[in-house]
Amino acid sequence: VKRHLLSMNDCDRQDILTILDTAETMHDVQRREVKKLPTLRGRTVVNMFFEDSTRTRSSFEIAGKWLSADVINISGKGSSTSKGESLRDTVRTVAAMGVDGFVIRHNASGAAQQVSEWVDAVVINAGDGLHEHPTQALLDAYSMRRRLGDLEGLQIAMVGDLTHSRVFRSNLICLKTLGAKVTVVAPPTLMPAGVDTWARTEGFETSYDLDAVLPTMDAVMMLRVQRERMSGGFFPTEREYTVGYGLTRERLRALQKHTVICHPGPMNRGLEIAADAADAAQSLVLDQVSAGVAVRMSVLYHLFAGEGSLS
Amino acid sequence: MSSGDVSRALRRVAHEILERNKGSEDLVVLGIPTRGVALAHRLVEVMAEVEGRDVPSGALDITMHRDDLRRNPIRAIEHTVIPAPGIDDKTVVLVDDVLFSGRTVRAAMDALSELGRPRAVRLAVLVDRGHRDLPIRADYVGKNLPTSRSERVRVCLAEHDGLDEVRISGGDR
């Protein structure tokens, strides 16, 4: 594990496994009556969220608090950025107060990387534009591993709005590093540009036919249709999207018994995922949320507990 | 200490624990990873032989409670396993291989307080090598081993290292 967590490329296979193993023990702590560990006592972590978020922000906050770190939340609205202060000035101002780390979400790709160059503190990327969201990929891997065992060699499909999805990009790197066989499925308009070259060099499959892919999968990850990033024209109607690429009740039946369903949330029920699929026994949606805290505790532990750079 | 010495010392400690506790009633034996866990299992085996009933045992990881986390590279975290009846109102015997500064035991007592409220906490160690930094003392000691601070005490156990052995190495001599 490197000093910052900006991209899943910062983690090799061993790093990922270490983080997931530590998360297992953190999960045990989550079930205790007293959930507080003294590990990060005296450390201050700032959550800076320049985009809306419920689960990522609150799970980072809970994770930090359960490890006894002091957690401060700063959101885009209501901070000096709304008075026109630049991101650089804002983070350097907060860093000057002596904080140990930043958890950053920003709508610009590469924002976390930029911030890590401006401050001495540890920086964790909690989602930057269309680029990456590494802790989401780690918690997805964690949830799937708990249900399916080792991910090496498993068939995993990622379906939906790939162009706008940072979850997809982080998950792709993470799952490839863990040795899973990844297939990505999307309507042609929502496939990232140049995906074929990318697929060849990275070694994953692409498909435009969800029905052909589903029966052989061990896990299916549905991605959210990001209405807020779509200025129209990606698909004719929502109905048409659901018919072609939604996990409908009929498609749920086409899955194998052991196949699990993931969704990073928030879900558009009835659009990319039917209520039956979201609430099915095979669905990991709530597991993913509860894993979020354990995995983020693990990440905070590995980045903050020791002195400086790690083994 | 040879393999025979280790097993004799452990048998004696197991008997002492039972004697002091007046049987195995309300006893929970928790090993501190890594080698303490193996020792705890062996103690419990002897107790089961003597008492004819199983004594609950488990493991207590103390990594998150260490006071030297910041001075060292990150350590992997081991699992904490608390036997089903819990530790409330029980007599908990902590087991570790070597008692040195006492800092591990302090961390273990902090970790315990988060899991419940034992009636009493006792400490059993295979080797007490002296040089305490904290006001902590073992209730049950396999062997007192006078050492100098610069020496290293290495405990090998069949479960981890293939054989039972305790040896002192290094030092100024």
HADDOCK unambig.tbl for C-alpha pairs under 7 A between the chains (distance, minus, plus):
assign (segid A and resid 22 and name CA) (segid B and resid 77 and name CA) 6.05 0.50 0.50
assign (segid A and resid 25 and name CA) (segid B and resid 79 and name CA) 5.92 0.50 0.50
assign (segid A and resid 34 and name CA) (segid B and resid 114 and name CA) 5.72 0.50 0.50
assign (segid A and resid 34 and name CA) (segid B and resid 115 and name CA) 6.99 0.50 0.50
assign (segid A and resid 37 and name CA) (segid B and resid 64 and name CA) 6.65 0.50 0.50
assign (segid A and resid 38 and name CA) (segid B and resid 64 and name CA) 6.82 0.50 0.50
assign (segid A and resid 38 and name CA) (segid B and resid 65 and name CA) 6.13 0.50 0.50
assign (segid A and resid 39 and name CA) (segid B and resid 64 and name CA) 5.06 0.50 0.50
assign (segid A and resid 39 and name CA) (segid B and resid 65 and name CA) 6.00 0.50 0.50
assign (segid A and resid 302 and name CA) (segid B and resid 74 and name CA) 6.55 0.50 0.50
assign (segid A and resid 305 and name CA) (segid B and resid 69 and name CA) 6.09 0.50 0.50
assign (segid A and resid 305 and name CA) (segid B and resid 70 and name CA) 5.98 0.50 0.50
assign (segid A and resid 305 and name CA) (segid B and resid 74 and name CA) 6.76 0.50 0.50
assign (segid A and resid 306 and name CA) (segid B and resid 69 and name CA) 5.61 0.50 0.50
assign (segid A and resid 306 and name CA) (segid B and resid 70 and name CA) 4.57 0.50 0.50
assign (segid A and resid 306 and name CA) (segid B and resid 71 and name CA) 6.66 0.50 0.50
assign (segid A and resid 306 and name CA) (segid B and resid 72 and name CA) 5.85 0.50 0.50
assign (segid A and resid 306 and name CA) (segid B and resid 73 and name CA) 5.15 0.50 0.50
assign (segid A and resid 306 and name CA) (segid B and resid 74 and name CA) 5.02 0.50 0.50
assign (segid A and resid 307 and name CA) (segid B and resid 70 and name CA) 4.93 0.50 0.50
assign (segid A and resid 307 and name CA) (segid B and resid 71 and name CA) 5.79 0.50 0.50
assign (segid A and resid 307 and name CA) (segid B and resid 72 and name CA) 6.16 0.50 0.50
assign (segid A and resid 307 and name CA) (segid B and resid 73 and name CA) 6.24 0.50 0.50
assign (segid A and resid 310 and name CA) (segid B and resid 73 and name CA) 5.75 0.50 0.50
assign (segid A and resid 310 and name CA) (segid B and resid 74 and name CA) 6.51 0.50 0.50
assign (segid A and resid 311 and name CA) (segid B and resid 73 and name CA) 6.77 0.50 0.50
